[in-house]
Amino acid sequence: MSENHTSTASTPSAPRKKHRNLAQGVVADISEQIQNEILKPGDKLPTESEIMRIQGVSRTVVREAISHMQAAKLVETRHGIGTFVLEPPPAQAFGIDPDTVITMRDVLAILELRISLETEAAYLAASRRNEQQLQELRAALDALLNHTPEDGDAISPDVHFHLLIAQTSGNRYFYDILHQLGTNIIPRSRINAAKMTHDDPAAYLERVNHEHEDIFNAILREDPEAARAAMRTHLSNSRERLRRIQESNEIKSSSDNTRQ
C-alpha cells in the first residue's frame, strides 16, 4: 500500500520536469544557432512540425520553447506567416545605479571593486605615462594638496586625480567604468568620512593627500609595482575607515535596541 501511494503521488510531477527540460533544450539549441549566426536576424525559423521532427519533441514543447524565446526577445511570431529571428538588442553600457547603493555595505562593496580596478590602472599608468600626462597629474595633485577643509568641495579634486590615472593607463575602459563609480557613488558616500570617524578634518586630509603623493611619485619614477601598491594602500585605508564607521553604527544600533 505504501509503495503504491508513493508511486501515485510522484507520478504527476515527473512529466512536468521532463517537459520543462525538453523546452529548455530546444531554446538552448536555437539560441546557439542565433549566437553562431547560423540563424541570422530576419531568418524564419523552421515550422513547428519541422522543429518537432529535428528535436524529437512534441508540439507542446515546441510552443513552450518559442514562448520563452519571444519573452527573451530572440524571436517574434507573425501570425499566419511564421516565427522570425530578431535583431539583437544594443549592448548595454556598464552602469551601476547610484540609487541602489544605499547601505554602508553597498558602499564597501563598490570600494572593493574600485580597489581591483584602480590598482591595475595605476600599474599601467606608471608603465605608459608620458610627460604631458605626468604634468596633468602633477597639477591635479597640487590642487589636492592646496585644498583646505574651509574650501568646501574636497571631492572634485580627488575624483579628478583618480580619473587622470585611469586615463593615463591607456585603457579607456578603466576610465569609463571609474568615471561613473567615482563621480556618482563613492564621493557622495565618503564626503563625511572624517566627521563620522571623529577625525580632525585637516589631519584626515593630510593622511589622504600623503597617500595620493605616494601614488604620484611611483608613477613619476615609472615604477609600476610601487604604483599598484600605493593605490592599494590608499583605497584599502579608505575601506578601513568606512568599515570602522559601519562597525560604530552597528554597535550604536545594538545599544539603542538594548535600551529599548
N, C-alpha and C positions, 0 to 999 in steps of 0.2 A: 504494500500500500504506500509506504513511504517513498519507495523508488519511483512509483508511478506518479505520485504527487509532484515530486521534484522535476520529473521529465516534463510534465504538463505545464508547470509554472515557467520553465525556462524556454519552452518552445517559441512563444510569441516574440521574444527579444532577439533570437538568433538571426532570423531573416532580415530584420531591420538593420542590424550591424553589417551583415554581408552586403545588403543593398546600398548602404551608405558608402562602404569601401569601394564598391564597384563604380559608383558615380564619381568618387574622388579619383579613381584610376583613369576614367575617361577624361576628366578635367585635366589631370596631370599630363596625359598623352597629347591632348590637343594644345594645351598651353606650351608644351615643349616644342611642338611644331611651329607655333607662332613665334616663340623666342628664337628659334633657329631659322626663321624666315622661310620655312617650307610652306607655311601658310602666311601670306602677306596681307596687309590692310586692304580691304576691298574684296579679298577672295571669299568665295562662297564655300561654306562647309559642306561635306557630303550630306546626303539626305539622312533622315533618321534611320531609314531601313539600311542604308549603306553602313552607317556607324554601328548599328546593331550587328551587322554581319562581320565587320572588321574587328570589333571589340568583343564579340560573343556575349552581348548583354541584351537585356530586354528593352522594349521601347520606354518603359517607365524609367529605367536607369538613364537612358539617353536624355530624356526630357529633364530629369533632375540635374544632370551634368550641364546641360545647356542653360538651365535656370541659374546655376551657380556662376557660369561664365558671363551671363548677362549682368548679374549683380556686380561682378568684378570689372564690368565694362570692357571685357575682352571681345565680346561679340554682341551683335544686335540681330533680332529676328524681324524680318519684314513679312508680314502675314501674306500668305499666298505666293511668296517668292522664294524665301529660304533664310538661312542664317549666315551672316557675313562677319568677317574679322574687322574689328575697329582699329583706327589709328591709335597707337599707344598714347597715353596722356603725357603731357610735357613733364620732364623731370622736375621734381620739387626741389627748390633751393633749401640748403641746410638752414634750419631755424629752430630756435627754442623760444617759445612764447614767454616773455617776462612775467606775464600774469600767472603762469603756472609755477613760478618759483616763489613759494610762499613762506615756507618754514626755514629755520636755520639749517636743517638737514639738507634742504634743497640747495641752499647757498654753498654749503660744504661740498656737496656732490659736484656742483658746477666748478668749484675751485679745484677739485681733484682732476677734472677734465682739463682745466687750464694748465695744471702742472704738467700733465703728459704732453700737451701740445707745445707749450711755451719753452720748455727745456730744450726740445729739439729745434724750435725756431731760433733760440739763442745760439745753439751749436752751429747751425747753418749760417747765421748772421756773422759769427766770428770767422767762419771759413770763407765767406763770399763777399764780405763788405768791401766797398770802395771808399775812396777819400771823401767824396761828396756825401755819401751816406753816413760816414763817420762824423762829418761836420754837423749834419742834421741831428744825429743822436746827441752830440755834444750840446747843441743848442737846446734840445728838449730836456736834457739832464740839467742844464743850467737853470731852465725855467722851474724845474722841480726844486733845486737846491735853494733858489732865491725866494721860493714861496714861503709865506708865514701863515699861521692859523688865522691871523686877522685879515688875510687877503680874501677869505671866502672860499670859493670853489677850489678844493685841493684835488679834485678828481680828474678834471680835464688834462692837466699836465701829466699826471700819472698814466692815464689811458694813452695819451699821445706817444709817450716814451715806449710803452709796450707795443703799440701798433707799428711804430717805426722799426722796432726789432723784427717783428713779423714780416714787414715789408722788405727789410734788408736780407731776410733769409733767402730771397729769390724764389720763394714758392708762394704764389698768390693765394693758395687755398688756406695757408696759415692765416694770412691777413683777413680773408673773407670771413672765416669762422670766428677769429678773435675779435673782429670788428663788432660783431653782434654781441658776443659774450662780454666783451669789455665795456661797451657803451650802454648796454641795455640791462645788464644783470648785476655783475659784481660791484661796480662803483656805487650804485644805489644802495646796495646792501652793506657796503663797507664804510659808508660815509661817517657813521657814528661809532666806529670801532674803538677809537681811543677813549671816548667818553664811556662806552659800555664796559670796558675793561678797567675803568678808573685810572687810566694812564694820563700823564700830563701831555696835552696835545703837542707841545713843542718837542718833548722827548720822543713821543711816538713818531713824529715826522722825521726827526733826526735819525732814528733807527731805520725807518723805511728808506730814507734817502741814502744812507750808507749802503744798504743792500743794492739800491739802484746803481750807485757808484761802482760797486764790485762787478756788476754785470757789464757796465760800460767799459771798465778797464780791461776786462777779459776780451771783449770784442776789439778794443783798441790794440791789444797785444796779438790779436789773431790767434787766440788760444781757445779752440772750440770746447775742449773738455772743461776748462775753467768757467767758460760762459754758461755751459749747461749746469754745472754745479752751483754757480752763483744764482742762476734763475731758480733752480730747485730750492735752494736755501730761502730765497726771498718769498716764494709762493708757499713753501711749507711753513714758514713763520706766520704768514697771513692765515693759513689754515689753522695753525695752533692758536692764534689769537681768537679766531671765530669759534674754535672748539671750546675754549675757556668761557666764552660768552654763553654758548649753548649749555655747558655744564652748570654755570651760575644760574641761568634761567630755570633749569630743571630742578636745582636744589631749592630755589626760591619758591617755585610752584609747589614742590612737595611739602615745604614748610607751611605754606599758606593752606594747603589742603588738610594738613595735620591739625592746625589751629582751629579749622572749621569743624 
